[in-house]
Amino acid sequence: MKKLSQLITSIKPIQVVGNTDIEITDVINDSRKAREGVLFVAVKGVAVDSHRFIADVIAVGARAIVCEELPDKLHDYVTYIQVDNSVVALAHIADEWFDHPSRNLRLVGVTGTNGKTTTATLLYEMARLMGHKAGLLSTVKNIIDTREENAKQTTPDHLTLNRLLHEMVKAGCEYAFMEVSSHACVQRRIEGITFAGGIFTNLTRDHMDFHKTVDNYIAAKKMFFDMLPDGAFALVNADDKVGEVMLQNTRARKFRYSLRSMADYKGRIVESRLDGTTLELNGNQVEVLFTGRFNAYNLLSVYGASLLLGFDPQEVLVKMSLLEPVAGRFQTLRSPRGYTAIVDYAHTPDALVNVLDTIREVVGTTGSIITVCGCGGNRDSGKRPIMAREAAVRSDRVILTSDNPRDEDPDEILRQMEVGLPDENRLTTLTITDRRQAIRTACQLAQPGDVVLVAGKGHEDYQEIKGVKHHFDDREQVLEVFAVESK
């Protein structure tokens, strides 16, 4: 428990009605979690304005309310704190409630369209390999030292974020690494968090359903770098034209990484194979278990951030060779019939292009590429024809299929994808709505030396249809095909 007066020290109320010298048993922003003695923060969300539930939480026993608009009826046994912005207030109250956990960690945030999960996860693994306890907040999972929790959002809400960071501190973690989504920046979920560094991977079209324009999307990412404090580092991809934009107003120390030009951290691909790459980092060669230019960028950012965190440069190079690919990120599976299946999370046009160009670079003209891909429902519909076109022009065969249709008709999503197919590619493209059947068909079409790319879902182990999540794992589906082939 903490005194209400302590919890509101970092916010500037418009007015306070009632006694602040009271004990608070918990801080909540979900009215369903209300109980005796809680502080309820009423937030105006995108879908729901929780000010409407103030009376309900008071009836259950809430002792204090933070809100932007005072209710018509005030109770003398409840304290009301009126603020300009409840979201900002919640951020600082959550930070205070959990004893400012980010101040007691060396926390590094990773933002960008593609590569966030891989970069954050590999930095977590690097810290562990260097002998340090660390935490991870990612799209795939959250980890407190070695204990894992399922992740519900790329960047958690204020209370969950601070709770997880607090648990990392209690577990003895020295470092923490997290993905910072553009949604989280706009919704100010990282408000009040102290970062030791920030990394920018790249920026391509994504989340237009939320941001509406690319300029808004860029501005959202930039908010993260604008809030970095003096003494933190800002490490950006110099080969992405948006990289310099991220650095424009930051107070952090500025660093760049590149595969194409001079930079603080310079990389070069010496040799690329489906099972790994020979990579040169600042003049030193290292063998890594990753394939593709996009992964070379991820590893280069990990290398740079590791040095900026003070890890020994030679030791970092040794540990780079021990890092392993993240689940669902260019996972390579070898068929008993001699073809290769790759499961990858690529769900944006640029990510799909990166993966397909990498495969083509390795297999050349000796093998065919058969791509299985779809697009999610209730998301940016503008990228659907683009995804189909990029898949078609970079593959020998394409099978368009359902991804997570959510509340949309999967066949309508596929029709929107088909619009983007060039005329010359329509004869080499199949549309099979059932994802399981699409994967099996792709594997049946494959010959020795070919590559089957199953793109879009990666680590996800479900398909979401009409609000219900059904178990579905692309990797499991591929392995089931392999099991039949082995008989």
Secondary structure by P-SEA (a helix, b strand, c coil): ccccccccccccccccccccccccccccccccccccbbbbbbbbccccccccaaaaaaaacccbbbcccccccccccbbbbbcccaaaaaaaaaaaaacccccccbbbbbbcccaaaaaaaaaaaaaaaacccbbbbcccccccccbbbbbccccccaaaaaaaaaaaaaacccbbbbbbcaaaaaacccccccccbbbbcccccccccccccaaaaaaaaacccccccccbbbbbccccccccccccccccbbbbbbccccccbbbbbccccccccccccccbbbbbccccaaaaaaaaaaaaaaaaacccaaaaaaacccccccccccbbbbbcccbbbbbbccccaaaaaaaaaaaaaaccccbbbbbbccccccccccaaaaaaaaaaaaccbbbbbbcccccccaaaaaaaaaccccccccccbbbbccaaaaaaaaaaaccccbbbbbcccccccbbbcccccccccaaaaaaaaaaaaac
